[in-house]
Amino acid sequence: MNDMFIFNEIIGHLGLLELPIKGRSYTWSNMQDSPLLEQLDWFFTSVDWISDYPMTEVIP
């Protein structure tokens, strides 16, 4: 079993939800003329948290 599969299994087992980053879809760039843009940071929360704080945002 690879690490990403195990990670995804744990996320699903815990019932976590991903919080999207507001305003962009990446968190890293190599700053080149033709840049590589990657999402290296991920934010997860619980259904209970979203119920209590529905306006929760991740801002870069």
GROMACS elastic network, one bead per residue, 0.5 to 0.9 nm:
[ bonds ]
;  ai    aj funct       b0    kb
    1     4     6  0.85400   500
    1     5     6  0.66506   500
    1     6     6  0.69851   500
    2     5     6  0.54739   500
    2     6     6  0.64942   500
    2     7     6  0.88151   500
    3     6     6  0.51003   500
    3     7     6  0.60895   500
    3     8     6  0.86237   500
    4     8     6  0.61182   500
    4     9     6  0.85031   500
    5     8     6  0.51489   500
    5     9     6  0.61085   500
    5    10     6  0.86809   500
    6     9     6  0.50136   500
    6    10     6  0.62486   500
    6    11     6  0.86883   500
    7    10     6  0.52299   500
    7    11     6  0.62978   500
    7    12     6  0.87153   500
    8    11     6  0.50519   500
    8    12     6  0.61630   500
    8    13     6  0.84873   500
    9    12     6  0.51443   500
    9    13     6  0.59624   500
    9    14     6  0.85693   500
   10    14     6  0.60717   500
   10    15     6  0.84341   500
   10    16     6  0.87702   500
   11    14     6  0.53709   500
   11    15     6  0.61711   500
   11    16     6  0.54638   500
   11    17     6  0.79037   500
   11    44     6  0.85094   500
   12    16     6  0.63994   500
   12    17     6  0.85642   500
   13    16     6  0.79203   500
   14    46     6  0.82063   500
   15    45     6  0.87241   500
   15    46     6  0.67011   500
   15    47     6  0.74475   500
   16    44     6  0.59834   500
   16    45     6  0.54136   500
   16    47     6  0.69814   500
   17    43     6  0.83636   500
   17    44     6  0.53464   500
   17    45     6  0.53633   500
   17    46     6  0.59913   500
   17    47     6  0.70111   500
   17    50     6  0.88972   500
   18    42     6  0.72344   500
   18    43     6  0.57073   500
   18    45     6  0.64966   500
   18    46     6  0.87966   500
   19    22     6  0.88884   500
   19    42     6  0.76519   500
   19    43     6  0.53622   500
   19    44     6  0.56399   500
   19    45     6  0.70075   500
   19    56     6  0.82279   500
   19    57     6  0.71203   500
   19    58     6  0.67337   500
   20    24     6  0.87749   500
   20    25     6  0.80011   500
   20    42     6  0.79782   500
   20    43     6  0.72827   500
   20    44     6  0.88451   500
   20    57     6  0.76337   500
   20    58     6  0.65848   500
   20    59     6  0.89846   500
   21    24     6  0.61787   500
   21    25     6  0.66002   500
   21    26     6  0.80981   500
   21    27     6  0.85773   500
   21    42     6  0.83513   500
   21    43     6  0.81581   500
   21    57     6  0.72818   500
   21    59     6  0.59082   500
   21    60     6  0.67080   500
   22    25     6  0.79397   500
   22    57     6  0.67835   500
   22    58     6  0.58522   500
   22    59     6  0.53961   500
   22    60     6  0.71036   500
   23    59     6  0.75468   500
   23    60     6  0.78181   500
   24    27     6  0.78217   500
   24    60     6  0.79579   500
   25    37     6  0.86355   500
   25    38     6  0.80417   500
   25    39     6  0.67423   500
   26    29     6  0.78653   500
   26    37     6  0.58953   500
   26    38     6  0.50110   500
   26    40     6  0.73951   500
   26    41     6  0.83141   500
   27    37     6  0.74475   500
   27    38     6  0.61362   500
   27    40     6  0.58978   500
   27    41     6  0.63305   500
   27    60     6  0.76518   500
   28    31     6  0.87900   500
   28    36     6  0.80284   500
   28    37     6  0.57926   500
   28    38     6  0.52983   500
   28    39     6  0.62196   500
   28    40     6  0.65280   500
   28    41     6  0.85267   500
   29    32     6  0.79595   500
   29    35     6  0.61741   500
   29    36     6  0.55107   500
   29    38     6  0.65220   500
   29    39     6  0.89802   500
   30    34     6  0.89288   500
   30    35     6  0.57189   500
   30    36     6  0.56650   500
   30    37     6  0.71807   500
   31    34     6  0.80046   500
   31    35     6  0.55583   500
   31    36     6  0.76016   500
   31    37     6  0.88164   500
   32    36     6  0.75346   500
   38    41     6  0.89995   500
   39    42     6  0.74730   500
   43    58     6  0.77178   500
   45    48     6  0.83572   500
   45    49     6  0.65067   500
   45    50     6  0.73707   500
   46    49     6  0.52114   500
   46    50     6  0.64915   500
   46    51     6  0.86782   500
   47    50     6  0.51503   500
   47    51     6  0.61286   500
   47    52     6  0.86770   500
   48    51     6  0.50211   500
   48    52     6  0.62049   500
   48    53     6  0.84482   500
   49    52     6  0.51323   500
   49    53     6  0.57723   500
   49    54     6  0.76734   500
   49    56     6  0.86548   500
   50    55     6  0.77575   500
   50    56     6  0.70881   500
   51    54     6  0.56373   500
   53    56     6  0.57655   500
   54    57     6  0.88348   500
